[in-house]
């Protein structure tokens, strides 16, 4: 699954356009490499998002099949790394 779709479907971003803006501004990294919108996410990948005040890291546990997942099931797909 493409990184922009993944960020949206697991509720890290509210809209896919927000994910695309973050990617175009080079604040999203996959395994410490700056991501492009077309980059595919795989199970075990580490996604880093550099916000203004902090960096959040997520490990991909599972790739969603549906376009969107309920926020209550987010823990099945990603795990935040401290």
C-alpha positions in Angstrom: 0.0 0.0 0.0 1.3 3.5 -0.8 2.5 5.5 2.1 0.0 8.4 1.6 -2.9 5.9 1.5 -1.5 4.0 4.5 -1.2 7.2 6.7 -4.8 8.0 5.9 -6.3 4.6 6.3 -4.8 3.9 9.7 -5.9 7.4 11.0 -2.4 9.0 11.4 -3.7 11.8 9.1 -7.3 12.9 8.7 -7.1 13.2 4.9 -5.0 11.8 2.2 -4.2 15.3 0.9 -2.6 16.1 4.4 -0.5 13.0 4.0 0.6 14.0 0.5 1.5 17.5 1.8 3.6 16.1 4.6 5.4 13.8 2.1 6.1 16.6 -0.3 7.5 18.6 2.5 9.9 15.7 3.3 8.8 15.2 6.9 7.8 11.5 6.4 10.5 8.9 6.4 10.3 5.1 5.9 13.2 3.2 7.5 15.1 6.6 7.8 14.8 7.4 4.1 12.7 10.3 3.0 9.4 8.9 1.5 7.8 9.6 -1.8 4.0 9.3 -2.2 4.5 6.2 -4.5 6.6 4.4 -1.9 5.0 1.2 -0.6 4.8 0.4 3.0 5.5 -3.2 4.2 5.0 -5.0 7.5 7.9 -4.2 9.8 8.7 -0.8 8.2 9.4 2.1 10.6 7.5 5.3 9.7 8.9 8.5 11.2 7.0 11.8 11.1 8.9 15.0 12.0 6.5 17.4 13.5 7.6 21.0 14.5 8.2 20.0 18.2 8.7 16.3 18.1 9.2 13.2 16.0 6.8 10.3 16.1 7.8 6.8 15.0 5.4 4.0 14.1 6.1 0.3 13.3 3.8 -1.2 10.7 2.2 -4.4 12.1 -0.3 -5.1 9.4 -1.4 -3.6 6.1 -5.2 -2.7 6.0 -7.3 -4.1 3.2 -10.1 -1.5 3.5 -9.8 2.1 2.5 -10.3 3.2 6.1 -10.2 1.5 9.5 -11.9 2.5 12.7 -9.8 4.4 15.1 -10.5 1.7 17.7 -8.6 -0.8 15.6 -5.5 1.4 15.0 -3.4 -0.7 17.4 -3.8 -3.7 15.1 -2.0 -1.9 12.2 0.6 0.3 13.8 2.5 0.5 17.1 4.0 3.8 18.3 7.7 3.5 19.2 8.9 5.7 22.0 
